[in-house]
Amino acid sequence: MPTTSRRKRNGDAPPPRTGNSEIDTLRGFLDYLRSSIAAKVDGAPEPQVRTAAVASGTNLLGLLEHLTFVERSIFLGENVTDWQATFRASPADSVADVVARYREAVGLANDVLDGCADLGAPVPRSRPGRPAPSVRWALVHMIEETGRHAGHADILRELIDGAVGR
């Protein structure tokens, strides 16, 4: 078992307190996960943040780059033709660039969600030839996607510099 003296503590945030409505609960948990993964990547050292730490080639910066594309696809209707390519950040992008781009995508997605009162209604996005999912489906999918990759990020960040916590 690793000793705590080796670990850097980033602080561990408890689950969010949310409103009582379904939409408040879903959005509260999604925003909690979004903040957690952005914080996990923010300040991670180069070049380790881009270096694959597992056989699949997954790296910390690539996870956040991917989630940026997922946010933009689900909530803004942007088309992605090569999902595997979304796991790679450009060598020209700094960690701060990728984090800022993710936070911008989240802000735009939240702007869309702010206009959605009916969880059963389709996400108001334009994507010719493909029906939009319901707001409920989009929120649950983003919670699942962000949570899964946030878990990957926890492990990758600990392997990089010992930082743990949400």
Sequence and secondary structure as in RCSB ss.txt:
>XXXX:A:sequence
MPTTSRRKRNGDAPPPRTGNSEIDTLRGFLDYLRSSIAAKVDGAPEPQVRTAAVASGTNLLGLLEHLTFVERSIF
LGENVTDWQATFRASPADSVADVVARYREAVGLANDVLDGCADLGAPVPRSRPGRPAPSVRWALVHMIEETGRHA
GHADILRELIDGAVGR
>XXXX:A:secstr
   TTT EE          SSHHHHHHHHHHHHHHHHHHHHTT  TTGGGS  STT   HHHHHHHHHHHHHHHH
H    S GGGGG   TT  HHHHHHHHHHHHHHHHHHHHT   TTSB     TTS   BHHHHHHHHHHHHHHHH
HHHHHHHHHHH EE  
